[in-house]
Amino acid sequence: MPGFSGLGTAKLVEVLGYLRMLQGRGSTPAIATNVGHGKEFFTGKGGCSQCHMVHGVGGFIGPDLSDYGATHSADDIRDAILDADKRHGFNKTLAKATTKGGQELSGLVRNEDNFSVQLQSLDGTFHLLEKSDLVELRFESAPVMPSDYKSRFTPAELKQLVAYLISVGTVKQDQQTAFGK
């Protein structure tokens, strides 16, 4: 098979995207979308960037979404936005800790073992707590991620947001694949 380096980066990224689409990976929404508008919804109306980071920009409470679109289909991404309970593998709820001294802390559990728990509060502060010093450690039932995206976004806006997340994930992966990194 001949080398494809003569195609250039832009064409090579398009070919890789097409091949991934044939494999069923990285499918794009059915309508033409403006990825720039999707980014605007991510950073503005949706407030996603307050908790999630993309390529080093944004919040730290939620998972980094830089590569999320490279490994998840449009349907998976849409489902994760509309129903945070369907997302697997992410710490989605706040933990509330009460110490023997009466101090109450809340945050996401970042590390836990048999003897300690590390909470990161929503302001970014880390708290290392010895379990023997706790009266209670309980988890909230509702996810931290808002549950009103179905009413916050129109269907077209949601498709643009999904397209944006796919684009930021697949462009980086395609560039790494194209250059053998």
N, C-alpha and C positions, 0 to 999 in steps of 0.2 A: 504494500500500500504506500503510495507516495506521501511525502510530508506535506503538511498544510500550512507551514509557516509563511508561505508566499501570499496567503489570503489576507494577512494583516489581522490585527486584534479585533476590530469591529466585526468583520465577516466571520472570524473564527468563533466569536461569542454568539453570533446568530446561528451558526451551524450547530454548536453545542446546545443551545436552547432548543432548537428544532429536534435534535436527537433525544433530548430529555423529555420533550413533549411526547414523542413517539413511545417512549418508555413509560409514560404516565406520570413522570415526575415533573414537578415545577409547572403544572398546568396553570394557565392564566385564566382570569375571568372571561366569560363569554362575550362581553361587550368591550368595545374599544375604550380604553381608560386613559386618563391623564395622570401619570405617576406623580407629577409635581403636586397635583391637587391631593393625592393620597398622602404625600408628605405633609402638606398643610393640615390635613385632618389629624395626622399623627401628632404633630406638634401643637396644634391649636384646638379645634373643636372637640376632638376626642380626648385630649389631655394625656395621651399615651406616653409622651416623652417625659412626663412628670415622674413616672415610675420605671419606664423602660428605656434602655439605651440602644442606639444604632450607631455603629462605627465610632464609639467613644463619646457620643453626644446624647445627653438625656439623663434620666434618673437611674437609681441603683437598687431600688426596692424590688422591682420586678425583674424577670429574666432579661438578659441581653438578647435582643432580637436581630442582631446583625446577620446571623446565618440561618435564622428560623425559616425563611422562605426557601432556602436551598434544600431543606429536608422535609418540608411539609407541603401538602397540596393546598390549592386555594380553598377547597371545602374544609380541610382541617383548620386552616387559619381562621376562616370565617366562623367555624364552630367554637374555636378557642376565644374569639372576641365576644361572641354572643352568649356563650355559656362557659364561664370560667371553671365550673365544676367538671367539665369534660376533659380539661387539660390534665394530662398525667405527668408525674415526675416533678412538679413544681410545688414549693411550699406556698400555699394559696391563702392561708388564714393567719390572723394575728394570734400570738400567744400572750396571755396575761399572767404575770408573775407577781406574787405577793411574798415579801420577805418576812422573816420573824420580827423584824424591826418595824413592820408596817408600811414599808416602801412598796408602791405599786408601779410596775413597769410593764410596758407592752411593746411588742415588736415582732419581727419575724425570727424564727429560730434558724440561726445560721450554722450552728454546730451543737451537737448534744452527745453526751456519753452517759455512762451510769452514774457519774458523780457531779457533772456540771452541765450547764446549758448556756449558750451564748446567744443573746438577743440583740438584734439590730433594730433600734427604734426608728420611726419614720423620719426623724431628723438626721439619721445616719450614725448616731452614737451607738457604739457597741458596749454591751453590758455582759461581763462574765460572772455568772452566778453559780455558787455552789448549791447543789440540790439540797444538801443538809441544812442550808440557811433559808430554804423556802417553806412557806406554809402551804402555798398552792401554786400550781402551774396548770393553767387550763387553756384550751384553744377555742377561739370563736368559731361559730358554725358558718358564718358567711365569709366568702372570699374577700380579700382586700380589693380585688379588681371590681370596678363598678358593674352592675348588672343591667344597666339601662341603655346599652348601646343599640339595642333593637329600635328604641324610640329616639335615640340621640342622632342616629345616622339614617339617611334615606338609603334605599337599596343601592342606588348609584354611588353614593358616597362610600358605602361599605365596600363595594367592589373596587373603588379607587384605592382605598386604604389597603385592602388585600393585595392589589397589584403592586403597590409601593413596597410592602413587606416582601413579596416575592422578588421584586426587582433588586432590592438591596442585598438579599441573600444570594441570588443566582449570579449577579454580576461579579461579586467577589470570588465565588467558587469557579465561575467560568474563566476569570482571569488567571487564577491559580492553576487550573487545569491546562489552559492554553500555553502557559509558560513553564509547565512541568514542575511547579512548586508544590 
